[in-house]
């Protein structure tokens, strides 16, 4: 089993890649609107992982959807490298997609079983109108970056394990050479050994490419090993934010204490 390597305690880089300011998202129910996200703010710097943690219904996945343009916010701003993308058009999003990518939770449903891995990785390049002569080199480079051989491009998803499929999903995000990646519960469907491998891979990619990672999860213990900073959410609001070690080992808010108790971390 690969050992989980705690995130380094080095100072957070100063170059902000992603900023969320006073984000509010409301859902309608029986003639009423309820806040799924209520005035949330945070920054993610290049070369940094920010952990967004909370149980089901805390609003963490809604925040991810709003950042990706999948859920329109009711208020607040989302800035990518200082540019407001809160209500960007589809045409603007096409440009944004180069720098902002996503890895979803389920490594099985996120890949089309009828397409080869090469075809799957080609799709974002086609959408972004990358010249065809760059497709194959980019695909092979992305597969190599996640530890998969070149012949993986010619095989179908059924030939791969869950951990390998999640590596492919990460390769699909990397193929556009982004600077910001939203990771929505990327290891929760994997066994503990495979979780460790994927988390260590993400840490290596973050450090080597100076990626800004927004790591969305319900498990505070898992987040500690990848994130330098943590934001704890409850019912759409920030309960606590700070360094990963401080929040996981010396939580101040009762809700953070409860999350820590549910997922103990090594002392």
C-alpha positions in Angstrom: 0.0 0.0 0.0 1.3 3.5 -0.9 1.6 5.7 2.2 -0.3 8.9 2.3 2.1 11.8 2.3 0.9 14.9 4.3 0.7 18.1 2.5 3.8 20.3 3.0 3.7 23.2 5.4 5.5 25.5 3.1 4.1 29.1 2.7 1.2 29.3 0.2 2.2 30.9 -3.1 0.9 34.4 -3.6 -0.4 34.2 -7.2 -4.1 33.7 -6.9 -5.6 31.5 -9.6 -9.2 31.2 -8.4 -11.3 33.6 -6.3 -14.8 33.1 -5.0 -16.4 36.1 -3.4 -19.7 36.2 -1.4 -21.1 33.3 -3.5 -24.8 32.6 -3.0 -26.9 29.9 -4.7 -30.5 29.4 -3.9 -32.8 26.5 -4.9 -36.6 26.7 -5.1 -38.8 24.4 -3.1 -42.6 24.7 -2.6 -42.7 28.4 -3.6 -39.7 29.2 -1.4 -36.0 29.7 -2.1 -33.5 28.1 0.2 -29.8 29.0 0.2 -27.6 26.0 -0.8 -24.6 28.3 -0.6 -24.8 31.5 1.5 -22.1 34.1 1.1 -19.0 31.9 0.7 -15.6 33.4 -0.1 -12.2 31.8 -0.6 -9.1 31.9 -2.8 -6.9 29.2 -4.3 -3.3 30.0 -5.3 -1.2 28.4 -7.9 0.7 25.4 -6.5 -1.9 25.1 -3.7 -4.6 22.7 -2.8 -7.6 24.1 -1.0 -9.9 21.5 0.7 -13.6 22.3 0.7 -15.1 20.0 3.3 -18.6 19.2 4.6 -21.2 16.5 4.8 -23.9 15.9 2.2 -26.0 19.1 1.9 -23.3 21.4 3.0 -23.2 23.1 -0.4 -19.7 22.1 -1.4 -20.6 20.4 -4.7 -22.9 23.3 -5.6 -19.9 25.6 -5.3 -18.0 23.4 -7.7 -20.9 23.5 -10.2 -21.1 27.3 -9.9 -17.4 27.6 -10.6 -17.7 25.3 -13.6 -20.7 27.2 -15.0 -23.1 24.3 -14.4 -25.1 26.2 -11.7 -25.9 29.9 -12.1 -25.3 31.8 -8.8 -27.8 34.2 -7.4 -25.1 36.6 -6.1 -21.4 36.9 -5.7 -18.4 36.6 -8.1 -16.1 33.9 -9.4 -12.8 35.1 -10.8 -10.3 33.1 -12.7 -6.8 34.8 -12.8 -8.6 38.0 -11.9 -11.2 37.8 -14.7 -14.8 37.6 -13.7 -16.4 34.4 -15.2 -19.5 34.4 -13.0 -21.9 34.8 -15.9 -19.6 34.0 -18.8 -21.3 33.0 -22.1 -20.7 29.6 -23.7 -18.3 31.2 -26.1 -16.3 32.8 -23.2 -16.5 29.4 -21.3 -14.8 27.8 -24.3 -11.7 30.0 -23.7 -12.0 29.5 -19.9 -12.1 25.8 -20.3 -8.4 25.8 -21.3 -7.5 26.9 -17.8 -10.3 25.4 -15.7 -11.0 21.6 -15.7 -12.8 19.1 -13.5 -12.4 15.5 -12.3 -15.7 14.0 -11.1 -16.3 11.4 -8.4 -17.3 8.2 -10.2 -14.5 6.8 -12.4 -17.0 4.4 -14.0 -19.8 6.7 -15.2 -17.4 9.6 -16.2 -16.0 7.7 -19.1 -17.9 6.7 -22.3 -17.7 2.9 -22.6 -18.1 3.0 -26.3 -15.1 5.3 -26.9 -11.4 4.4 -26.6 -9.4 6.4 -24.1 -7.7 8.2 -27.0 -11.1 9.3 -28.3 -12.2 10.4 -24.8 -9.1 12.5 -24.4 -9.5 14.0 -27.9 -12.9 15.5 -27.2 -11.8 18.5 -25.1 -9.0 19.2 -27.7 -11.6 19.2 -30.5 -13.9 21.5 -28.6 -11.0 23.9 -27.9 -10.0 23.7 -31.5 -6.5 22.5 -30.8 -4.7 21.7 -34.1 -5.1 18.0 -35.0 -1.3 17.4 -35.2 -1.1 18.2 -31.5 -3.8 15.7 -30.4 -1.8 12.5 -30.3 1.3 14.1 -28.6 -0.9 15.7 -26.0 -2.8 12.5 -25.3 0.4 10.5 -24.8 1.9 13.1 -22.6 -1.2 13.3 -20.4 -1.3 9.5 -20.1 2.4 9.4 -19.2 1.8 12.1 -16.5 -0.7 9.9 -14.7 1.4 6.7 -15.0 -0.3 5.0 -17.9 1.3 3.5 -21.0 0.9 4.9 -24.5 -1.2 1.8 -25.6 -3.9 2.8 -23.1 -5.1 5.3 -25.7 -6.2 2.5 -27.9 -8.1 0.5 -25.3 -11.7 0.9 -23.9 -12.6 1.8 -20.3 -13.8 -1.8 -19.5 -10.1 -2.8 -19.6 -9.2 -0.6 -16.7 -9.7 -0.8 -12.9 -11.4 2.0 -10.9 -8.1 3.5 -9.9 -6.9 3.4 -13.5 -10.1 5.0 -14.7 -9.7 7.9 -12.3 -6.1 8.3 -13.6 -7.7 8.6 -17.1 -10.1 11.2 -15.8 -7.2 13.2 -14.5 -5.4 12.8 -17.8 -8.5 14.1 -19.5 -8.3 17.2 -17.3 -4.5 17.6 -18.0 -4.7 17.3 -21.7 -5.8 20.9 -22.0 -2.8 22.0 -19.9 -5.0 23.8 -17.3 -3.9 25.9 -14.3 -7.0 25.2 -12.1 -8.7 21.8 -11.5 -11.8 21.2 -9.5 -11.8 17.8 -7.9 -15.3 16.7 -6.8 -14.9 13.7 -4.4 -12.2 12.2 -6.7 -11.2 9.3 -4.4 -14.4 8.5 -2.4 -15.3 5.6 -4.8 -11.8 4.0 -4.5 -10.4 1.6 -1.9 -7.9 2.9 0.6 -4.8 1.7 -1.2 -5.9 3.2 -4.5 -6.9 6.4 -2.7 -3.4 6.8 -1.5 -1.9 6.3 -5.0 -4.3 8.9 -6.5 -3.7 11.4 -3.8 0.1 11.1 -4.1 -0.3 11.5 -7.9 -2.3 14.7 -7.5 0.2 16.1 -5.1 3.0 15.4 -7.6 1.1 17.0 -10.4 0.3 20.0 -8.3 3.9 20.6 -7.4 5.4 19.8 -10.8 2.9 21.9 -12.7 2.1 24.5 -10.1 -1.6 23.6 -10.4 -4.3 25.2 -8.3 -6.5 22.4 -6.9 -10.0 22.8 -5.4 -10.4 19.5 -3.6 -14.1 18.9 -2.6 -14.7 16.1 -0.1 -16.7 15.0 2.9 -13.7 13.3 4.6 -11.6 15.7 6.6 -9.0 13.0 7.2 -8.4 12.4 3.5 -8.3 16.2 2.7 -5.5 16.7 5.2 -3.0 14.7 3.1 -3.4 16.8 0.0 -4.6 20.3 1.1 -2.5 23.1 2.6 -5.6 25.0 3.6 -9.2 23.8 4.5 -12.6 25.5 4.4 -15.3 23.7 6.4 -18.9 24.2 5.3 -22.2 23.6 7.0 -25.5 24.3 5.4 -23.9 26.5 2.8 -21.9 28.7 5.2 -18.2 28.7 6.2 -17.8 27.4 9.7 -14.0 27.5 9.8 -11.1 28.1 7.5 -7.3 27.8 8.0 -4.2 25.7 7.6 -4.9 22.0 7.1 -3.0 21.0 10.2 -4.6 23.6 12.4 -8.2 22.7 11.2 -7.7 18.9 11.4 -5.7 18.7 14.6 -6.9 21.8 16.6 -10.4 22.6 15.2 -12.1 25.6 16.8 -15.7 25.2 15.6 -17.9 22.4 17.1 -18.8 21.3 13.6 -15.2 20.9 12.6 -14.6 19.0 15.8 -17.5 16.6 14.8 -16.0 16.1 11.4 -12.6 15.4 12.8 -14.1 12.8 15.2 -15.8 11.1 12.4 -12.5 10.8 10.4 -9.6 10.7 12.9 -6.3 11.8 11.6 -2.8 10.7 12.9 -1.4 12.8 15.6 
